[in-house]
Amino acid sequence: MSFKLFELVGTDPSRPFSPFCWRTRMALAHKGLSAETLPWRFTEKSAIAPHGSEKVPVLLHHDQPVVDSWAIANYLEDHFPDRPSLFGGEGGRAMARMLNAWGDIAIVGGIFPLIIADIPKNLDAVDAAYFRQSREARFGKSLEEVMSGRDAGVVAFRKSLEPMRQALKKQPFIGGAAPNYADYIVFGGFQWARVTSPFKLLEADDPVYAWREKLLDGFDGMARRSPGHAV
């Protein structure tokens, strides 16, 4: 099944860290599929431009590109219906669509100000300069200024997880008895933070922490084996 996956990395090509690439990694594992990893860095846009994208993940299936983590999840579900379902039916797919937006806004958007100045430490000089310039232009302040309030910011972030926390008190995964793509949407953000920053996002007694630990151990510990911080 000739798959190739462009994944965002820094100085260590074996350490992918994009939250969106992790969604795709987990989706492939859920389907029992594997892909050749093609390490990609922020300033290597020319490598994926022929595939119609400026961002990763980009999945190549027999050299045909599928761009964007949500599109990839749908592609895998539709083209490999005989393998474990990512959504558990059309109702699950519809709910996952909402969670995909929530994951972008509340999880990735909520975590970003808490770890933003730690990310360049994982990059070489050229990519670190690109990241700093582009993100400081977006925020209108230095990365360090954006991150300066993270001790207070993490309290608000933890509170924002309460709907998820309440669900996890009644069931082991967002998807129910077993994880599905809804879990991978949210997990991607936490894995991104784990790989790039030593900042503690969750308390050890939080049901969200226990959920994250189970996903780190899933698929024979695939995510846990990726070098990260013990937070």
KEKE-3310 file (N, C-alpha, C; in steps of 0.2 Angstrom, whole numbers, plus 5000, padded with zeros to 4 digits):
npx = (5004:5008:5012:5017:5023:5024:5031:5032:5047:5061:5078:5080:5077:5069:5059:5045:5033:5022:5005:4995:5001:5002:4989:4987:4997:4992:4979:4983:4989:4978:4971:4979:4989:5004:5017:5030:5041:5043:5054:5051:5054:5050:5055:5056:5047:5046:5047:5035:5026:5024:5014:5003:5002:5006:5008:5010:5001:5006:5000:5005:4998:5002:5009:5000:4993:4986:4980:4980:4975:4962:4956:4964:4961:4947:4949:4957:4947:4937:4943:4948:4938:4936:4945:4948:4936:4938:4928:4916:4905:4893:4887:4896:4907:4902:4901:4914:4919:4915:4923:4935:4936:4935:4947:4957:4955:4952:4961:4974:4975:4974:4985:4996:5000:5006:5018:5025:5037:5046:5047:5056:5068:5069:5073:5083:5095:5090:5076:5072:5073:5064:5052:5051:5050:5039:5029:5030:5026:5013:5007:5011:5020:5035:5040:5043:5036:5023:5022:5024:5014:5010:5009:4998:4989:4989:4980:4968:4967:4967:4954:4946:4945:4935:4923:4927:4934:4923:4916:4926:4926:4916:4918:4931:4938:4937:4930:4923:4922:4933:4947:4945:4945:4941:4948:4961:4962:4962:4972:4983:4987:4992:5002:5011:5014:5021:5032:5039:5041:5045:5035:5022:5007:4996:4989:4994:4983:4972:4959:4960:4974:4976:4970:4978:4989:4986:4984:4997:5003:4996:4995:5007:5015:5018:5018:5023:5036:5042:5054:5052:5046:5045:5031)
npy = (4994:5008:5021:5037:5049:5066:5074:5086:5091:5095:5098:5085:5072:5061:5064:5069:5083:5091:5094:5091:5082:5072:5068:5062:5052:5043:5040:5032:5021:5016:5011:5001:5003:5008:5020:5027:5039:5056:5067:5084:5102:5119:5128:5122:5122:5121:5107:5102:5109:5105:5096:5103:5110:5120:5117:5104:5089:5080:5067:5054:5043:5030:5039:5049:5064:5068:5081:5089:5085:5082:5079:5068:5059:5056:5051:5039:5032:5031:5024:5013:5004:4991:4990:4994:5006:5024:5032:5026:5026:5037:5046:5047:5052:5065:5071:5071:5080:5092:5091:5092:5105:5111:5105:5112:5125:5126:5117:5116:5130:5134:5128:5133:5147:5144:5136:5142:5149:5139:5131:5135:5130:5118:5118:5121:5134:5142:5138:5141:5155:5158:5153:5161:5174:5174:5170:5180:5191:5188:5188:5200:5203:5198:5181:5177:5186:5183:5171:5174:5174:5161:5153:5158:5156:5142:5138:5143:5136:5122:5123:5124:5112:5105:5100:5088:5082:5078:5069:5059:5054:5045:5037:5028:5034:5047:5043:5033:5016:5012:5020:5033:5043:5055:5055:5056:5068:5077:5072:5074:5088:5087:5079:5086:5096:5089:5084:5095:5104:5107:5111:5109:5103:5097:5091:5077:5070:5072:5067:5069:5068:5054:5049:5053:5046:5033:5034:5037:5025:5017:5007:4999:5008:5018:5033:5036:5032:5041:5054:5064:5076:5072:5076)
npz = (5000:4996:5005:5009:5020:5023:5037:5050:5057:5067:5072:5075:5065:5068:5076:5075:5077:5074:5078:5070:5061:5070:5072:5060:5060:5071:5066:5054:5061:5068:5058:5054:5045:5038:5034:5024:5032:5028:5032:5036:5035:5042:5032:5021:5010:4996:4994:4996:4989:4975:4978:4980:4992:5007:5019:5032:5038:5023:5014:5003:4992:4983:4976:4974:4981:4997:5006:5022:5038:5042:5029:5026:5036:5032:5019:5022:5029:5019:5009:5014:5020:5025:5036:5053:5059:5059:5063:5067:5060:5050:5059:5069:5062:5058:5071:5074:5065:5071:5083:5077:5073:5086:5092:5084:5088:5103:5108:5101:5099:5112:5118:5112:5116:5128:5125:5115:5115:5117:5107:5096:5101:5097:5084:5069:5065:5054:5053:5065:5065:5055:5061:5072:5067:5059:5068:5078:5070:5068:5081:5086:5095:5105:5106:5119:5126:5123:5129:5142:5152:5155:5167:5173:5162:5160:5169:5165:5153:5158:5164:5153:5148:5154:5149:5142:5152:5160:5152:5151:5164:5164:5153:5145:5134:5122:5111:5117:5122:5116:5108:5095:5080:5085:5098:5093:5087:5098:5105:5097:5099:5113:5112:5103:5112:5122:5115:5112:5123:5140:5148:5161:5157:5162:5177:5187:5193:5185:5175:5161:5160:5163:5152:5142:5144:5142:5128:5124:5126:5117:5102:5103:5110:5102:5101:5113:5112:5104:5106:5120:5133:5150:5156)
capx = (5000:5013:5011:5023:5020:5028:5030:5036:5052:5066:5084:5080:5072:5065:5055:5039:5030:5016:4999:4991:5004:5001:4983:4987:5000:4987:4974:4986:4990:4972:4969:4984:4993:5011:5019:5037:5041:5047:5055:5050:5055:5046:5058:5056:5040:5047:5047:5028:5023:5021:5008:4997:5001:5012:5009:5010:5004:5004:5000:5005:4996:5004:5011:4994:4993:4980:4982:4977:4974:4955:4955:4967:4957:4942:4952:4958:4940:4933:4947:4949:4932:4937:4949:4944:4933:4940:4923:4911:4899:4892:4886:4903:4911:4899:4903:4922:4920:4915:4928:4941:4937:4937:4954:4961:4954:4953:4967:4980:4975:4975:4992:5001:5004:5010:5024:5027:5045:5050:5047:5062:5074:5069:5074:5090:5095:5086:5069:5070:5072:5058:5047:5051:5048:5032:5024:5030:5022:5006:5005:5013:5025:5040:5038:5044:5030:5017:5022:5026:5008:5008:5007:4991:4986:4988:4975:4962:4967:4964:4947:4943:4945:4930:4918:4931:4935:4917:4915:4931:4924:4910:4920:4939:4940:4932:4926:4919:4926:4940:4949:4944:4948:4940:4953:4967:4961:4964:4979:4989:4989:4996:5009:5015:5017:5025:5038:5043:5041:5045:5030:5017:5000:4991:4990:4994:4977:4967:4957:4963:4981:4976:4968:4984:4994:4983:4985:5004:5004:4993:4999:5013:5019:5021:5019:5028:5043:5044:5057:5048:5047:5040:5026)
capy = (5000:5013:5027:5041:5055:5072:5076:5092:5089:5100:5096:5078:5070:5055:5067:5073:5087:5094:5091:5088:5076:5066:5065:5057:5046:5039:5037:5027:5016:5014:5008:4996:5005:5011:5025:5030:5045:5060:5073:5091:5107:5125:5132:5117:5123:5119:5100:5100:5114:5101:5092:5108:5112:5124:5114:5096:5083:5078:5060:5052:5036:5028:5046:5054:5068:5070:5086:5091:5080:5080:5076:5062:5054:5054:5047:5033:5029:5029:5020:5006:5002:4985:4991:4997:5013:5030:5037:5022:5027:5043:5050:5048:5057:5071:5073:5072:5086:5097:5090:5094:5112:5112:5103:5117:5131:5125:5113:5118:5137:5135:5126:5137:5152:5141:5133:5145:5151:5133:5127:5136:5126:5111:5119:5123:5142:5144:5137:5145:5162:5158:5152:5167:5180:5173:5170:5187:5195:5186:5190:5207:5204:5193:5174:5177:5190:5179:5165:5176:5173:5154:5150:5159:5154:5135:5137:5143:5130:5116:5123:5123:5104:5102:5095:5082:5078:5075:5063:5054:5051:5040:5032:5028:5037:5052:5038:5028:5011:5012:5027:5033:5049:5060:5055:5057:5075:5080:5069:5077:5094:5086:5076:5092:5100:5084:5083:5102:5109:5104:5114:5104:5105:5093:5088:5069:5067:5074:5061:5070:5065:5047:5047:5055:5041:5027:5035:5036:5018:5014:5005:4997:5014:5022:5040:5037:5031:5048:5057:5070:5078:5068:5081)
capz = (5000:4996:5008:5011:5024:5025:5044:5052:5061:5069:5071:5075:5060:5070:5081:5072:5082:5072:5081:5064:5059:5075:5071:5055:5063:5075:5061:5051:5066:5070:5052:5053:5040:5039:5029:5025:5034:5024:5037:5032:5040:5040:5027:5015:5007:4989:4994:4996:4984:4969:4980:4981:4999:5010:5026:5033:5034:5016:5013:4996:4992:4976:4974:4974:4987:5001:5010:5028:5042:5042:5023:5026:5040:5028:5014:5025:5031:5013:5004:5018:5024:5028:5042:5059:5057:5063:5066:5069:5056:5048:5065:5072:5057:5059:5078:5074:5062:5076:5087:5073:5074:5093:5093:5082:5092:5110:5110:5098:5100:5119:5120:5108:5120:5133:5123:5109:5115:5118:5100:5092:5104:5094:5077:5068:5065:5049:5054:5071:5063:5051:5066:5077:5063:5057:5074:5081:5066:5070:5088:5087:5101:5105:5108:5126:5129:5122:5134:5149:5156:5154:5173:5174:5156:5160:5174:5161:5148:5161:5165:5146:5146:5159:5146:5140:5158:5162:5148:5153:5170:5162:5148:5145:5128:5119:5107:5120:5125:5113:5105:5088:5077:5090:5102:5090:5086:5104:5107:5093:5103:5119:5110:5101:5118:5125:5111:5111:5128:5146:5152:5163:5155:5166:5184:5187:5195:5180:5170:5155:5160:5162:5145:5137:5146:5138:5121:5123:5126:5112:5096:5106:5113:5096:5103:5119:5109:5101:5112:5123:5140:5155:5159)
cpx = (5004:5011:5017:5019:5025:5026:5034:5041:5057:5073:5085:5075:5067:5060:5050:5036:5024:5010:4995:4994:5003:4994:4983:4991:4996:4982:4977:4987:4983:4969:4974:4988:4999:5013:5027:5037:5046:5048:5054:5051:5051:5049:5058:5050:5040:5046:5039:5023:5020:5015:5002:4996:5007:5013:5008:5004:5001:5005:5000:5003:4997:5006:5006:4993:4986:4983:4978:4974:4967:4953:4958:4963:4951:4944:4953:4952:4937:4936:4949:4944:4932:4941:4945:4942:4936:4934:4917:4904:4898:4890:4892:4907:4908:4901:4910:4923:4920:4921:4935:4942:4938:4944:4958:4960:4955:4959:4974:4981:4976:4982:4997:5004:5007:5016:5028:5035:5049:5051:5053:5068:5074:5071:5081:5089:5090:5078:5067:5069:5066:5052:5046:5048:5041:5027:5024:5026:5014:5003:5006:5017:5030:5037:5038:5038:5024:5017:5023:5020:5006:5006:5000:4987:4984:4982:4968:4962:4964:4957:4943:4942:4939:4925:4921:4932:4929:4915:4920:4930:4919:4913:4928:4942:4935:4927:4922:4923:4933:4941:4947:4947:4947:4945:4960:4968:4964:4971:4985:4991:4994:5002:5013:5018:5022:5032:5042:5044:5041:5039:5025:5010:4995:4993:4990:4987:4971:4965:4959:4971:4981:4974:4974:4989:4992:4985:4993:5006:5001:4997:5006:5018:5022:5023:5024:5035:5046:5047:5053:5050:5042:5036:5019)
cpy = (5006:5020:5031:5047:5060:5074:5082:5089:5095:5097:5088:5075:5064:5058:5072:5077:5090:5091:5088:5082:5070:5064:5060:5051:5041:5036:5031:5021:5013:5009:5002:4997:5008:5015:5026:5037:5050:5066:5079:5096:5114:5128:5128:5117:5120:5111:5098:5104:5110:5097:5097:5110:5116:5121:5106:5095:5083:5070:5058:5044:5034:5035:5051:5058:5068:5075:5088:5085:5077:5076:5069:5057:5052:5050:5040:5029:5027:5024:5013:5005:4996:4985:4994:5004:5018:5033:5033:5024:5035:5048:5052:5053:5064:5075:5075:5078:5092:5097:5092:5101:5114:5110:5109:5123:5131:5122:5116:5126:5138:5133:5131:5143:5150:5138:5136:5147:5145:5130:5129:5132:5120:5112:5121:5131:5145:5144:5141:5152:5163:5158:5159:5173:5180:5173:5177:5192:5194:5188:5197:5208:5198:5186:5174:5181:5186:5174:5167:5175:5166:5151:5152:5156:5146:5134:5137:5138:5124:5117:5122:5116:5101:5097:5088:5078:5075:5069:5057:5051:5045:5035:5033:5033:5042:5047:5033:5022:5010:5019:5027:5040:5055:5061:5058:5065:5079:5078:5073:5084:5092:5083:5081:5095:5095:5084:5090:5106:5105:5106:5109:5107:5103:5091:5080:5066:5069:5068:5062:5067:5058:5045:5048:5049:5035:5028:5035:5029:5014:5012:5003:5003:5018:5029:5041:5036:5037:5052:5063:5071:5074:5073:5078)
cpz = (5000:4998:5010:5015:5026:5032:5046:5058:5063:5067:5072:5070:5062:5075:5078:5078:5080:5075:5076:5061:5064:5074:5065:5056:5066:5070:5057:5055:5067:5064:5050:5047:5042:5033:5030:5027:5030:5028:5033:5038:5037:5034:5020:5011:4999:4989:4994:4991:4978:4971:4982:4989:5002:5017:5026:5038:5027:5015:5006:4996:4984:4973:4973:4981:4990:5006:5016:5032:5042:5035:5023:5030:5036:5022:5016:5026:5025:5009:5008:5023:5028:5035:5047:5058:5062:5066:5069:5066:5054:5054:5068:5068:5058:5066:5078:5070:5066:5081:5083:5074:5081:5095:5090:5086:5099:5112:5108:5099:5108:5121:5118:5112:5126:5132:5118:5109:5116:5111:5096:5095:5100:5086:5076:5067:5060:5050:5060:5070:5060:5056:5070:5073:5061:5062:5077:5077:5067:5076:5090:5093:5101:5108:5116:5129:5128:5128:5141:5154:5157:5161:5175:5168:5156:5164:5169:5156:5152:5162:5158:5145:5150:5155:5144:5147:5161:5158:5150:5160:5169:5157:5147:5139:5126:5115:5110:5124:5122:5109:5098:5086:5082:5095:5099:5088:5092:5106:5104:5096:5109:5117:5107:5107:5121:5122:5111:5117:5135:5151:5154:5161:5160:5173:5184:5189:5191:5176:5163:5154:5159:5155:5141:5138:5142:5131:5119:5123:5121:5106:5098:5108:5108:5098:5109:5117:5106:5107:5114:5130:5145:5159:5158)
residu = (MET:SER:PHE:LYS:LEU:PHE:GLU:LEU:VAL:GLY:THR:ASP:PRO:SER:ARG:PRO:PHE:SER:PRO:PHE:CYS:TRP:ARG:THR:ARG:MET:ALA:LEU:ALA:HIS:LYS:GLY:LEU:SER:ALA:GLU:THR:LEU:PRO:TRP:ARG:PHE:THR:GLU:LYS:SER:ALA:ILE:ALA:PRO:HIS:GLY:SER:GLU:LYS:VAL:PRO:VAL:LEU:LEU:HIS:HIS:ASP:GLN:PRO:VAL:VAL:ASP:SER:TRP:ALA:ILE:ALA:ASN:TYR:LEU:GLU:ASP:HIS:PHE:PRO:ASP:ARG:PRO:SER:LEU:PHE:GLY:GLY:GLU:GLY:GLY:ARG:ALA:MET:ALA:ARG:MET:LEU:ASN:ALA:TRP:GLY:ASP:ILE:ALA:ILE:VAL:GLY:GLY:ILE:PHE:PRO:LEU:ILE:ILE:ALA:ASP:ILE:PRO:LYS:ASN:LEU:ASP:ALA:VAL:ASP:ALA:ALA:TYR:PHE:ARG:GLN:SER:ARG:GLU:ALA:ARG:PHE:GLY:LYS:SER:LEU:GLU:GLU:VAL:MET:SER:GLY:ARG:ASP:ALA:GLY:VAL:VAL:ALA:PHE:ARG:LYS:SER:LEU:GLU:PRO:MET:ARG:GLN:ALA:LEU:LYS:LYS:GLN:PRO:PHE:ILE:GLY:GLY:ALA:ALA:PRO:ASN:TYR:ALA:ASP:TYR:ILE:VAL:PHE:GLY:GLY:PHE:GLN:TRP:ALA:ARG:VAL:THR:SER:PRO:PHE:LYS:LEU:LEU:GLU:ALA:ASP:ASP:PRO:VAL:TYR:ALA:TRP:ARG:GLU:LYS:LEU:LEU:ASP:GLY:PHE:ASP:GLY:MET:ALA:ARG:ARG:SER:PRO:GLY:HIS:ALA:VAL)
# end
